[in-house]
Amino acid sequence: MDETRIQTIEDIAVFLANPLTMPLELQGNKDEVYSWVERTLVRFRYLWLSKKHKGLVRRYIECLTSLSHSQLTRLIKQYRKSGRIRRRQRTVKGFKTKYTRASLASLLFIRQRVS
């Protein structure tokens, strides 16, 4: 992605006013997107911006990454807390099984007898 034309907050405002004039597109997997978001927050010194300018940077990131507002809020919170954005991999298996195969078989057997 060619970001060399967007260096200041004013450049972001111009881009957001008419995004078709500068076609930019962010491609890659989640790790690359998260890394780009972190670099962008650092580059524009997000934590020290005014509320108005933070909103512009957020809209710019949302526009290029298609991250939801909520997801971007979580990433910014992580950046604010640790100074980094890292992807957290899910390590647990979804839901635990409530019944074993043997208990399911006995339930089916009981159901067949009742019918």
NORHUNOR-V289444 format. One record per pair of residues at least 4 apart in sequence whose ideal C-beta (glycine too) atoms are under 6 Angstrom apart, sorted by sequence separation. I is the first residue (numbers start at 1). J is the second residue. If there is no record, write none. Layout:
i = <I & I>
j = <J & J>
//
This chain:
i = <7 & 15 & 28 & 39 & 49 & 61 & 67 & 99 & 6 & 28 & 41 & 49 & 62 & 67 & 99 & 79 & 15 & 78 & 6 & 62 & 75 & 46 & 44 & 40 & 1 & 37 & 1 & 33 & 26 & 37 & 41 & 26 & 24 & 13 & 16 & 9 & 12 & 9 & 38 & 12 & 37 & 34 & 34 & 31 & 30>
j = <11 & 19 & 32 & 43 & 53 & 65 & 71 & 103 & 11 & 33 & 46 & 54 & 67 & 72 & 104 & 85 & 22 & 85 & 15 & 72 & 85 & 57 & 57 & 61 & 24 & 61 & 26 & 65 & 64 & 75 & 79 & 65 & 64 & 56 & 59 & 53 & 56 & 56 & 85 & 60 & 85 & 85 & 87 & 87 & 87>
//
